């Protein structure tokens, strides 16, 4: 009887550890899939900001994962006022496919405050149908 109980507990321990491992693996794969499926037509989007001598250099990049997509990019330099970010300069550019869009602009004469750049991208397919949009922000800088 004692051997049967030990055997039962051993098998129970083995099977419970196997099911935990399988559950963890499934969970990991689910999380990985969510990350991979963040965008439908976009492969990369970014916003960056450099401030030197009261001049901001904003840069937006956006690339599609297929040549069938058309990208419309709006780049904005924003200044913080209280808890609100206000656009103080806006630029736009469009492009297509994997060649993407790189938009780099400068704005001089900045006064003291906190600034960031915002990249807003809209994606359309080759038939002009809306696919997706996203917004990315640069790190903020104070002068």
Short mmCIF file of the C-alpha atoms (twelve columns), coordinates in Angstrom:
data_MODEL
# 
_entry.id   MODEL 
# 
loop_
_atom_site.group_PDB 
_atom_site.id 
_atom_site.type_symbol 
_atom_site.label_atom_id 
_atom_site.label_alt_id 
_atom_site.label_comp_id 
_atom_site.label_asym_id 
_atom_site.label_seq_id 
_atom_site.Cartn_x 
_atom_site.Cartn_y 
_atom_site.Cartn_z 
_atom_site.pdbx_PDB_model_num 
ATOM 1   C CA . UNK A 1   0.000  0.000  0.000   1 
ATOM 2   C CA . UNK A 2   2.810  2.416  0.913   1 
ATOM 3   C CA . UNK A 3   4.546  1.759  -2.432  1 
ATOM 4   C CA . UNK A 4   1.289  2.394  -4.304  1 
ATOM 5   C CA . UNK A 5   0.818  5.763  -2.578  1 
ATOM 6   C CA . UNK A 6   4.425  6.763  -3.312  1 
ATOM 7   C CA . UNK A 7   4.036  5.688  -6.947  1 
ATOM 8   C CA . UNK A 8   0.749  7.618  -7.238  1 
ATOM 9   C CA . UNK A 9   2.269  10.776 -5.726  1 
ATOM 10  C CA . UNK A 10  5.342  10.483 -7.960  1 
ATOM 11  C CA . UNK A 11  3.200  10.169 -11.085 1 
ATOM 12  C CA . UNK A 12  1.018  13.051 -9.933  1 
ATOM 13  C CA . UNK A 13  4.092  15.230 -9.444  1 
ATOM 14  C CA . UNK A 14  5.504  14.311 -12.868 1 
ATOM 15  C CA . UNK A 15  2.241  14.981 -14.733 1 
ATOM 16  C CA . UNK A 16  1.558  18.252 -12.934 1 
ATOM 17  C CA . UNK A 17  5.027  19.588 -13.817 1 
ATOM 18  C CA . UNK A 18  4.530  18.595 -17.463 1 
ATOM 19  C CA . UNK A 19  1.189  20.398 -17.671 1 
ATOM 20  C CA . UNK A 20  2.698  23.508 -16.060 1 
ATOM 21  C CA . UNK A 21  5.523  23.498 -18.628 1 
ATOM 22  C CA . UNK A 22  3.054  23.151 -21.491 1 
ATOM 23  C CA . UNK A 23  0.888  25.962 -20.093 1 
ATOM 24  C CA . UNK A 24  3.913  28.243 -19.751 1 
ATOM 25  C CA . UNK A 25  4.986  27.481 -23.313 1 
ATOM 26  C CA . UNK A 26  1.512  28.275 -24.657 1 
ATOM 27  C CA . UNK A 27  1.449  31.515 -22.711 1 
ATOM 28  C CA . UNK A 28  4.855  32.514 -24.092 1 
ATOM 29  C CA . UNK A 29  3.778  31.784 -27.659 1 
ATOM 30  C CA . UNK A 30  0.591  33.807 -27.191 1 
ATOM 31  C CA . UNK A 31  2.555  36.821 -25.946 1 
ATOM 32  C CA . UNK A 32  5.038  36.471 -28.785 1 
ATOM 33  C CA . UNK A 33  2.198  36.432 -31.336 1 
ATOM 34  C CA . UNK A 34  0.712  39.600 -29.881 1 
ATOM 35  C CA . UNK A 35  4.020  41.406 -30.272 1 
ATOM 36  C CA . UNK A 36  4.460  40.218 -33.847 1 
ATOM 37  C CA . UNK A 37  0.911  41.281 -34.754 1 
ATOM 38  C CA . UNK A 38  1.169  44.879 -33.520 1 
ATOM 39  C CA . UNK A 39  0.958  46.267 -37.059 1 
ATOM 40  C CA . UNK A 40  -0.726 45.025 -40.205 1 
ATOM 41  C CA . UNK A 41  1.021  47.068 -42.894 1 
ATOM 42  C CA . UNK A 42  3.809  48.770 -40.950 1 
ATOM 43  C CA . UNK A 43  7.183  47.288 -40.189 1 
ATOM 44  C CA . UNK A 44  8.738  50.273 -38.372 1 
ATOM 45  C CA . UNK A 45  7.693  53.665 -37.005 1 
ATOM 46  C CA . UNK A 46  9.781  56.075 -34.942 1 
ATOM 47  C CA . UNK A 47  10.081 59.662 -33.749 1 
ATOM 48  C CA . UNK A 48  13.245 61.394 -32.582 1 
ATOM 49  C CA . UNK A 49  14.245 64.822 -31.313 1 
ATOM 50  C CA . UNK A 50  17.583 66.583 -30.891 1 
ATOM 51  C CA . UNK A 51  17.777 70.127 -29.505 1 
ATOM 52  C CA . UNK A 52  20.935 72.193 -29.974 1 
ATOM 53  C CA . UNK A 53  21.297 75.956 -29.475 1 
ATOM 54  C CA . UNK A 54  17.516 76.453 -29.174 1 
ATOM 55  C CA . UNK A 55  16.939 74.635 -32.479 1 
ATOM 56  C CA . UNK A 56  14.954 71.411 -32.628 1 
ATOM 57  C CA . UNK A 57  15.579 68.713 -35.186 1 
ATOM 58  C CA . UNK A 58  12.600 66.365 -35.451 1 
ATOM 59  C CA . UNK A 59  12.759 63.149 -37.425 1 
ATOM 60  C CA . UNK A 60  9.978  60.724 -38.357 1 
ATOM 61  C CA . UNK A 61  10.513 57.363 -39.997 1 
ATOM 62  C CA . UNK A 62  7.893  54.920 -41.228 1 
ATOM 63  C CA . UNK A 63  8.294  51.787 -43.317 1 
ATOM 64  C CA . UNK A 64  5.677  49.368 -44.620 1 
ATOM 65  C CA . UNK A 65  6.137  45.629 -44.823 1 
ATOM 66  C CA . UNK A 66  4.913  45.502 -48.433 1 
ATOM 67  C CA . UNK A 67  5.134  47.674 -51.541 1 
ATOM 68  C CA . UNK A 68  1.316  47.661 -51.813 1 
ATOM 69  C CA . UNK A 69  0.925  50.116 -48.897 1 
ATOM 70  C CA . UNK A 70  0.899  53.925 -49.098 1 
ATOM 71  C CA . UNK A 71  2.075  55.868 -46.042 1 
ATOM 72  C CA . UNK A 72  1.021  59.364 -44.970 1 
ATOM 73  C CA . UNK A 73  3.221  60.786 -42.223 1 
ATOM 74  C CA . UNK A 74  2.634  63.887 -40.116 1 
ATOM 75  C CA . UNK A 75  5.513  65.093 -37.963 1 
ATOM 76  C CA . UNK A 76  4.787  67.588 -35.190 1 
ATOM 77  C CA . UNK A 77  7.035  69.472 -32.798 1 
ATOM 78  C CA . UNK A 78  5.164  69.837 -29.534 1 
ATOM 79  C CA . UNK A 79  5.683  72.028 -26.465 1 
ATOM 80  C CA . UNK A 80  4.305  71.164 -23.059 1 
ATOM 81  C CA . UNK A 81  1.994  73.649 -21.362 1 
ATOM 82  C CA . UNK A 82  0.864  72.364 -17.967 1 
ATOM 83  C CA . UNK A 83  -0.361 68.830 -18.663 1 
ATOM 84  C CA . UNK A 84  -1.077 69.504 -22.346 1 
ATOM 85  C CA . UNK A 85  1.159  69.104 -25.395 1 
ATOM 86  C CA . UNK A 86  0.576  71.775 -28.057 1 
ATOM 87  C CA . UNK A 87  1.746  71.540 -31.669 1 
ATOM 88  C CA . UNK A 88  4.061  74.433 -32.545 1 
ATOM 89  C CA . UNK A 89  5.135  73.142 -35.977 1 
ATOM 90  C CA . UNK A 90  3.752  70.498 -38.364 1 
ATOM 91  C CA . UNK A 91  5.129  68.882 -41.507 1 
ATOM 92  C CA . UNK A 92  3.765  66.125 -43.773 1 
ATOM 93  C CA . UNK A 93  5.108  63.704 -46.347 1 
ATOM 94  C CA . UNK A 94  3.845  60.608 -48.112 1 
ATOM 95  C CA . UNK A 95  5.581  57.591 -49.535 1 
ATOM 96  C CA . UNK A 96  4.963  54.002 -50.377 1 
ATOM 97  C CA . UNK A 97  5.977  50.518 -49.511 1 
ATOM 98  C CA . UNK A 98  9.222  49.311 -48.114 1 
ATOM 99  C CA . UNK A 99  11.054 52.454 -49.265 1 
ATOM 100 C CA . UNK A 100 8.960  54.207 -46.641 1 
ATOM 101 C CA . UNK A 101 9.079  57.803 -45.470 1 
ATOM 102 C CA . UNK A 102 11.880 59.643 -43.701 1 
ATOM 103 C CA . UNK A 103 10.945 63.191 -42.734 1 
ATOM 104 C CA . UNK A 104 13.482 65.403 -40.982 1 
ATOM 105 C CA . UNK A 105 12.783 69.053 -40.162 1 
ATOM 106 C CA . UNK A 106 14.195 71.800 -37.960 1 
ATOM 107 C CA . UNK A 107 12.601 74.615 -35.996 1 
ATOM 108 C CA . UNK A 108 14.749 77.405 -34.584 1 
ATOM 109 C CA . UNK A 109 14.062 80.097 -31.991 1 
ATOM 110 C CA . UNK A 110 12.799 77.786 -29.268 1 
ATOM 111 C CA . UNK A 111 12.114 79.380 -25.885 1 
ATOM 112 C CA . UNK A 112 12.515 77.648 -22.525 1 
ATOM 113 C CA . UNK A 113 10.190 74.711 -21.994 1 
ATOM 114 C CA . UNK A 114 9.754  70.989 -22.594 1 
ATOM 115 C CA . UNK A 115 9.546  69.658 -26.144 1 
ATOM 116 C CA . UNK A 116 8.914  66.382 -27.963 1 
ATOM 117 C CA . UNK A 117 8.254  65.210 -31.508 1 
ATOM 118 C CA . UNK A 118 5.187  63.267 -32.555 1 
ATOM 119 C CA . UNK A 119 4.984  60.955 -35.569 1 
ATOM 120 C CA . UNK A 120 1.497  60.097 -36.800 1 
ATOM 121 C CA . UNK A 121 1.240  57.550 -39.637 1 
ATOM 122 C CA . UNK A 122 -1.802 56.510 -41.680 1 
ATOM 123 C CA . UNK A 123 -1.578 53.446 -43.922 1 
ATOM 124 C CA . UNK A 124 -3.702 52.707 -47.004 1 
ATOM 125 C CA . UNK A 125 -3.651 49.714 -49.336 1 
ATOM 126 C CA . UNK A 126 -3.203 49.898 -53.122 1 
ATOM 127 C CA . UNK A 127 -6.978 50.398 -53.555 1 
ATOM 128 C CA . UNK A 128 -7.007 53.412 -51.245 1 
ATOM 129 C CA . UNK A 129 -8.638 51.555 -48.359 1 
ATOM 130 C CA . UNK A 130 -7.622 52.534 -44.833 1 
ATOM 131 C CA . UNK A 131 -5.497 49.843 -43.159 1 
ATOM 132 C CA . UNK A 132 -4.249 51.315 -39.868 1 
ATOM 133 C CA . UNK A 133 -2.737 54.299 -38.116 1 
ATOM 134 C CA . UNK A 134 -0.370 54.763 -35.210 1 
ATOM 135 C CA . UNK A 135 1.348  57.489 -33.218 1 
ATOM 136 C CA . UNK A 136 4.872  57.458 -31.796 1 
ATOM 137 C CA . UNK A 137 6.553  60.068 -29.587 1 
ATOM 138 C CA . UNK A 138 10.180 60.980 -29.109 1 
ATOM 139 C CA . UNK A 139 11.782 61.389 -25.750 1 
ATOM 140 C CA . UNK A 140 11.008 64.811 -24.266 1 
ATOM 141 C CA . UNK A 141 13.720 67.431 -23.675 1 
ATOM 142 C CA . UNK A 142 13.721 70.579 -21.565 1 
ATOM 143 C CA . UNK A 143 15.645 73.750 -22.375 1 
# 
